[in-house]
Amino acid sequence: MADALAASPHASSAAPDTASLASPAQPASRVREVTTRSLSQFTDTKHLVTVMMDAITAHKSLYELGGVLHGDVNNNTIIILDSPDGETRGALVDFDLPYSMPATRKIGDPDPVGPPPQRNRPYYWRAPGV
């Protein structure tokens, strides 16, 4: 019976091999530490243009890849991201009122100015380059 367990590919010993486990202290490669600031706290025009371009690029990606429009782009939904290496980027946040473009493009819709569709689930999107 012991030989059958040892030969089985699904048999396991009571103690796992700790050498094959990943170290929990190693952060994921996509996780970065950033500090956020309000759009009104820009330091110079070059950084403001970079932040706005990043937000526009994020919105373009949402529309082209997911068919989603943000629905509420304003100075409170665009933030400045400062990374420890000194890089300044922009991000589009707060997707409370997104519009799904395939759902709004109904051919022959008699009432194009109706109430917005009900949102039953939140939308989460990653800003490009973050």
C-alpha positions as CSV (number, residue, x, y, z in Angstrom):
1,M,0.0,0.0,0.0
2,A,2.8,2.4,0.8
3,D,4.4,1.7,-2.6
4,A,1.1,2.6,-4.3
5,L,1.1,6.0,-2.5
6,A,4.7,6.7,-3.4
7,A,4.1,5.9,-7.1
8,S,1.0,8.0,-7.3
9,P,1.6,11.4,-8.9
10,H,-1.1,12.9,-6.7
11,A,0.4,11.7,-3.4
12,S,1.9,14.3,-1.2
13,S,3.9,14.2,2.0
14,A,2.7,15.8,5.2
15,A,5.3,18.6,5.1
16,P,5.4,20.8,2.0
17,D,8.6,21.7,0.3
18,T,9.3,25.2,1.6
19,A,12.1,25.8,-1.0
20,S,9.5,25.9,-3.8
21,L,7.3,28.5,-2.1
22,A,7.6,32.1,-3.2
23,S,8.8,34.6,-0.6
24,P,5.9,36.8,0.6
25,A,8.3,39.7,1.1
26,Q,8.8,40.0,-2.7
27,P,6.3,42.6,-4.1
28,A,4.6,41.9,-7.5
29,S,6.4,43.4,-10.4
30,R,3.4,45.5,-11.4
31,V,2.9,47.2,-8.0
32,R,4.5,50.6,-7.6
33,E,4.5,53.0,-4.8
34,V,3.1,56.4,-5.8
35,T,2.0,59.6,-4.1
36,T,-1.1,61.3,-5.4
37,R,-2.0,65.0,-5.7
38,S,-4.9,66.9,-6.8
39,L,-4.8,68.3,-10.3
40,S,-4.8,71.9,-8.9
41,Q,-1.4,71.1,-7.2
42,F,0.6,70.9,-10.4
43,T,4.1,72.4,-10.1
44,D,4.8,73.5,-13.7
45,T,3.1,73.6,-17.1
46,K,5.1,70.7,-18.5
47,H,3.9,68.4,-15.7
48,L,0.3,69.6,-16.2
49,V,0.4,68.8,-19.9
50,T,1.9,65.4,-19.1
51,V,-0.9,64.6,-16.6
52,M,-3.6,65.8,-18.9
53,M,-2.2,63.8,-21.8
54,D,-2.0,60.6,-19.6
55,A,-5.7,61.1,-18.6
56,I,-6.7,61.7,-22.2
57,T,-4.8,58.6,-23.3
58,A,-6.4,56.5,-20.5
59,H,-9.9,57.7,-21.7
60,K,-9.0,56.9,-25.3
61,S,-7.9,53.4,-24.3
62,L,-11.2,52.9,-22.4
63,Y,-13.2,53.9,-25.4
64,E,-11.3,52.0,-28.0
65,L,-10.6,48.8,-26.1
66,G,-13.7,48.6,-23.9
67,G,-16.3,50.8,-25.5
68,V,-16.6,52.8,-22.2
69,L,-16.8,56.5,-21.7
70,H,-15.9,57.9,-18.3
71,G,-19.1,60.0,-17.9
72,D,-17.7,62.6,-15.4
73,V,-14.3,63.9,-16.4
74,N,-13.4,67.0,-14.3
75,N,-10.6,68.4,-12.2
76,N,-11.5,66.0,-9.4
77,T,-11.3,62.8,-11.5
78,I,-7.9,63.5,-12.9
79,I,-5.1,63.1,-10.4
80,I,-1.3,63.5,-10.4
81,L,0.8,60.5,-9.6
82,D,4.4,61.1,-8.3
83,S,6.6,58.0,-8.2
84,P,9.7,57.8,-5.9
85,D,12.0,58.0,-8.9
86,G,10.6,61.5,-9.7
87,E,8.4,60.6,-12.6
88,T,5.1,62.5,-12.8
89,R,2.1,60.8,-14.5
90,G,-1.6,61.4,-14.7
91,A,-4.5,59.0,-13.9
92,L,-8.2,59.1,-14.6
93,V,-10.2,57.9,-11.5
94,D,-13.7,57.7,-10.1
95,F,-15.7,55.7,-12.6
96,D,-19.1,56.1,-10.9
97,L,-21.0,57.1,-14.1
98,P,-19.5,55.2,-17.0
99,Y,-21.3,54.8,-20.3
100,S,-21.1,51.6,-22.2
101,M,-21.0,52.7,-25.9
102,P,-22.5,49.5,-27.4
103,A,-25.5,49.9,-25.1
104,T,-26.0,53.6,-26.0
105,R,-25.8,53.0,-29.8
106,K,-29.3,51.6,-30.4
107,I,-30.4,52.1,-34.0
108,G,-33.8,53.8,-34.2
109,D,-33.9,54.6,-30.5
110,P,-36.9,57.0,-30.3
111,D,-35.7,58.7,-27.0
112,P,-32.0,59.3,-27.2
113,V,-32.2,61.8,-24.2
114,G,-33.5,59.4,-21.6
115,P,-32.3,58.7,-18.1
116,P,-28.9,56.9,-17.8
117,P,-29.0,53.1,-17.6
118,Q,-28.8,51.6,-14.1
119,R,-25.4,50.5,-13.1
120,N,-25.5,47.2,-11.2
121,R,-21.7,46.7,-10.8
122,P,-18.7,49.0,-10.3
123,Y,-16.2,49.4,-13.1
124,Y,-12.5,49.2,-12.4
125,W,-9.9,50.2,-15.0
126,R,-6.1,50.5,-14.9
127,A,-4.6,53.7,-16.1
128,P,-2.1,53.0,-19.0
129,G,1.5,53.0,-17.8
130,V,0.6,52.6,-14.2
